[in-house]
Amino acid sequence: MKNLVNIKNVGNGIAALMVISQLISCNKSVTEKPLVKNEEKAMSVSVEYLHEETIRKPIVFIAGVDQGNHQYYTNARDYFTEKQFGIIDNAFSLQEIIIWLNKNYDGNAYGEIHIVTLGNPWNGIELETTINSGKTTNETLENALTEGKLPQVENVISEKTKIIFHSYGLGENEDLMKTLSNVFHAEKTPNIIASPYYSIFGGNFSKHFLATAYYAFYPTAKSPGKMDLSKEMARKYPAEKEINWFETLNNKEERYVGEAYTHQYNIPVNFELDFANSDQEVPLLITKADVLRFISQNEFLLKEISKMEIPLEKFRWSTHLKNNTLFIKGITTVLCVLKPIIKPYGDLQHLEAEIDNKRFYATF
């Protein structure tokens, strides 16, 4: 009974307070002046509604076509298809990619934009700058930007957008990556991401993994032999103790998880020197020594070759003269030893290629 009495008393108190409140309210409406003198200003108060930005699901540009037995693009397409990412395989240039992004914007910002393109740290990537322009290098890209050949990226991306390039050691080419960042600069600048490691698709034990690259060079078609090349690599990379260089140079695929293997390709260089309006005579270049001496004494040629950090003698050189133009061609074969990056603990397996891992991906 005591509890009932207390509840009733509380109820009466609340009722009394409500009556008093109403009386005060009525009294205020008669005697108090409004706080806002200008009623129009009072009505113009706006309310801003905040909403979370909607991000589209990842899309992938397969920016190349496989040649011969190489299945890089096919393996990448299979990998991303399994992840249920949107696949675009008819855009092979930056020009076409930008046009596609602008045209297919649906009001929701792009999230992850993956671009798969073969390439190497020396002569750019297979992705064209503009349609039929050939490989993209830092020079071709800077020229295209200067001449206004590329379309502008419209307001279709946000600072949350990630544009990820999958290639061979592209993250090492900082100049090219920074220029690519300028290409996609808009009102909001996205994150441009690439790995300094080789991005491999379709391995025997993992559909996508990263690998550390080690290099040896020789003049194309004039190999000194794998024994000499393996000794050269042992001298060049003394800290790498896990690789048997001679065995690895004879190994073309990963036979067990983490085994190093060798990937081979050629790098060409071409120079055209016009002597038509020059005071200098056209040089007579007969022997390899003549070519090496001429390039070493030419400031421009030496600077271009030095950028590649490949010794002059590692190229097979040829020259020919047409009218007053001297053509100098060089080609070197790269023996690229790839060592898959393995998890440092647990079962023996490849490290997952996670783009947010700052140890293995660089952001520009």
N, C-alpha and C positions, 0 to 999 in steps of 0.2 A: 504493500500500500504506500510505503514511503516513496518508492520509485515513481508510482503513478502521480503522486502529488507534485513531485519535482518536474515531471514532464509537463503537467498542466501549467505550472507556474512559468516554465520556459516558453510554452506556447503563448501564454498571455502576454509575456514580455515582448515577444517577436511581433505580435499583433499591435501592441501599443507603439512600438518603434515604427511600424509601417504607416500607421495613422499620422504620427508626428512628421514622418518623412514627406508624406503627401501634402500636409499643411504647409510645410516649409517650401516645398516645390511650388505650390500655388502662389504663395506669398512672393517668392523670388520672381515669378513670371510677371508680377504686377509692378514691383518696386525696383528691380535691378535692370540696368541698361545692358544691351548686348555687348559681348566682348569685342566683336568685329563691327566697326562702324560701317564699312562699305559692304553691303550684302552681296554685291556682284563678285567681290574678291573672295568672299567666303564660299561662294558657289563654284569658284574656279579651281579649287584644290584638286589635284590629280593624284591618282594612285598608280604606282608602277608595279606591275606584276612580273616577278622573276620566274623564269622557267629554265629547266635544265636542257642543254643543247643535246639534240639527238645525233648520234654518230652512226654512219652507215657501216655495214659489214665489210670486211676486207675484200679488196679486189686485186687481181694480179695481171700485169701486162707481160705476156710471153713475147719478148721483143727480138725474136730471131728464129731462124729455121735451121734444123740440124743438117750437117753436111756429112756424107759418107756414113761410117759406122758410129759416129759420135751421136749420143742420145741425150745431151744435156737439156735441151729445151723440152723434149718429150718427157724425160724423168721429172723435170720441174713441174710440168703441167699435171702429171699424174699425182705428184705429191700434194699440190695445192687443191686439186679437184677432190681428193680424199678428205681434205680439211673443209670442204664445202665453201671455198672462197670463190668469188666471181672471177671467171677467166675471160680475158680479152686477148685474142691472138691474131689480131689484124692491124695492130699499130706497131710499126717498127722504127719510129723516129720520135724524138721529143716533140716535134711539131704535132704529130698525130695524137700523142698522149695528151697534150694540153688541150687540143680541140675536143677530144673525147671527154675529158674531165669537165670542161665548160658546158658541152652539149648535154651531158647526161646528169647534170646536177638536178636533184629532186627536192631541194630545200633543206636536206639534212647534210651536215658536213661529212666529208670523207674522213674515215678513220685511218686504217692501214692501206697504203698503196704500194704494192710490191712490183718491182721492175726487174725482170730476169734478163740478163744480157751477158754474153761471153765477152772476155777482154783480158788484158794483162796489164801489169804496172807500167809497161813501156810505150805501147802504141794505142792506148785508149780502149774504147768499148765498141762492140758491134752495133749497138743502138745508134741509129743515125741522128744527126742534129736536125736536118730537114729532110724531106722525102728525096731519096736517091742521092744524098750528099756524101755517102760513105761513112766510115767510122767516126765516132765522136772523140775528139781529143780536146784538151784545154784550149788549144789555139783555135780550132774550128768553132768551138762553142763561144769563145770570146768574140770572134769575128762576127758570128751570127747575131749576138746580142748588140754589138756596136752598130751593125747594119740594119737592125730591126727586123730580122728575118723570122723571128719566132713570135707566135701570138702571145698575148699577155694572159696570165692565169687570172681568171675573174675571181670574184669573192665567193669561192666554192670550197675553200679549205679553212681550217682554223689552226690555232696554235697547238691543238691536240692531234692534228694530222701528222702521220708518220709516213714518209716516203722512203722505202727500203730498197736499196739496190743489191741484187744478188749477182756476184761475179767472181772473178779471180783476183783477189788482193786489191780490189778497187779502193778500199779504205786507206791504202798507203799513198795513193795519189791525191794528196791534200789539195793541190791547186785545182784539179778537175772537180773535186767534190765541192769546194767552195764556190766555183763557178756554177755548178749544178744548183747549189743553194740559191744563187741569184736568179736562175731561170724560174724557180718556183716561188720566188718572193712575191707576195701579194699584200693586201691590206693586213692579213694575218699570216705570219711566216711559219711554215710547217717545220718539222724536224726532218733533216735529210740524214739518212743512216746507211752505213756500209761497213763491212768488216775488212780489216787488213789481211785476214786469212782467206784461204780459198773456200768458197761456198760450193759444196759438192752435193749433187742430187743423184739418187739412184744407186747408192753403194750396195755392196753385198750384204751388209749387216745393218744399215740404217738408210732411210730414204732421204735424209738431209743431215749433213754434218759439216763441221769446219776442219780444215787441215792447215798445218804450218808448211810453208814452202821453202825449199832450199834449191839453189840454182848452180848449174854448170853450163858453160857455153863452148861452142866450137864452130869453126867455119863450116857452113852447110856442105854436106857431101865430103868433108875432109876430117872425119873424126880421128882423134889420136888413139882411140881404143878405150874401152871401158875401164881397164885397169888403171891407165894414166888419169882418166877422169875421176875415178873413185879416190885416188890419192890426192888429187887436186881438191876435191870436196872435203876430204878429211882435214886438209890443211886450212881450208877456208872456214870450216865450222868446227873448231876444236872442242867447243863446249858440248856438242851433240855426241854423246857416248852410246846411245841406244841403237843407232843405225849402223848396219853393216853396209857401207856404201857400195861395194862391188856387187853384193847380192841384190841390193835394192835397185841398182841401175839395170838389172836383168829382170826385174819384177814389174809387171804391167798392171797388177790389180792387188787389192787388199784381200789376202787369202785367209787371214784370221783378224779378229778385232784389234785395231790399232797398228797393224803392220804397215810400214812405209812402202810406197811404190812410186814408180816413175811415170810422169806424163811428159810428152815431148811435143814441141811446136817450133815454128820458125818465126823470126822477126826480121822483116825487110826494112831497109832505109833507101831513100832515093833522093838524089840531088841533081838539080839542073842549073848550070852556070852559063849565062849568056855573055859571050865575049864580043858581040856585034859592035857595041858602042864603048868598048873598054880599051884603055891604053895598053893593057897587058896582052901578051901573046898567049894563045891557047897552049897549055902545057902538054908535053908529050909524056904520057903515062903508059909505060910498057909493062913493067914488072909490078908485083905486089908492093915491093919496097918503094917504088915511085909513087904509088897511090897513097901509101901510109905517110910518106914524107910530105906530099902535097896537102893532105887533110890536116896534118899536124901544124903546117905553116899557115893554114887558112883560118883566120880567127872565127869566122861565122860557122864553118863546117865543124871545127873542133868544139865549139860551144854546143852545137846541136848534138853531137855524139856524146859529149861529156854528160849531158842531161840524162842519158840512158844508163850511165855507169857500167857500160860494157866495154871492155878494152877493144881498141881498134883491130888488133890482130885476131880477135875472135870472129870477125866477119870474113866472108869470102867476097872479094871485091871484083867488080868488072866495070869497064868504061867503054863508051863509044861516043864519037863525035858526029853531029849532024848539023850541017851548015856551020854556024859559029857557036853552037850550043854544045857544051860538054855534059854528058850524062854519066853520073857516078852511081853505081848500085852496089849495095852491100846486103848480105843476108847471113844471119847467124842462127844456129839451132840451139834451142834451150832445152836442157835436160832438167826438168822440174821434179824434184823429189818431194812427194807429199806425205806428211806424217799426220794421220788423223788425231784430233785432240780427244783424249780419253778422260772420263770422269776420274778425279783424283782419289776416289774412295768407292767402296762397295763393289758390285759386280763389274767385270770388265765390259764396258760399253762406251759408245761415243757420247761425248758431252752434247746435251741438247742445244741446238742453235737458237737461243733465246735473244731476240733483238734488244731487250732491255738490259742485257748483261754488258756492263761497261768495259769489262775485261776483253771482250771479243767483238764488240761493235762500237764504232765511233760515230758521234753525232756532229753534224756540221750546220 
